[in-house]
């Protein structure tokens, strides 16, 4: 029996064609730089239906895995709970505190938490943040001219 393989490229070509009535998702971006998404599929000799079901199961697993990774990255990129505030009654108290803990060379208003951790001898792993892409103008403004 001939082995039938549906690659991400084939899937995109058949499913990802743009329709004037409805815009389909760009699933080709879900498989960038990851090789063959169906490499782990177990094909059953002589059972085309089971092989197709295995392919479908693997694609669904990969899509869910990629969606989770994208959501995790989104949570990191848009987390607003990443800072701590220390408040004193005056700037003199703040300066005295910074002097006593040995951090006089640090910026007085905003202090990098990783720098504090380094000075305390703590190993805090930095997160590599991907830069957010710039969004284009909404379509309704593309033809507008500025006077």
Phi, psi and omega in degrees: 000140181282135179279126179256125180238130175253115179268168178300322181296315178297318180298318180294318181296323182274325184260326189277009178291136182285139178246144180289332181280323185213135179271122180275155180293153178268083184284349178297335179286347180283346186238023183295135173053032181239010179076202182284117182291343182254017182296331183270001183289135176263115180269139180259118181299124176085356181238087183296321180296317180292321178297317178295321178295322178296319177298315180298317179298317181293317178298319179296318178299315180296318179296318178295319179297315180293320179298318178298317179297319179294320178294320177298317179295321178298315180299321179292314183295326186249016177292128179255001184253048185248013185230162178227143179242130172254127182243138177237170181280341179204166177292332177296318176297317179301312180297321178297315178301311181298322177295315183293328178272359175083029181240042185291336184278352181284155174304136189283336185258311181243122184242130179292120181298327178293326177292319177298314179301317179299315181293332177275355180079021180265143180263094177252118184285123178289151178262131176275110181268133175280136179295140178286138178286151177280138178270147177283176178287150175301149183305325183293341180261353185295330182261359180285143177250142178270130181263000000 
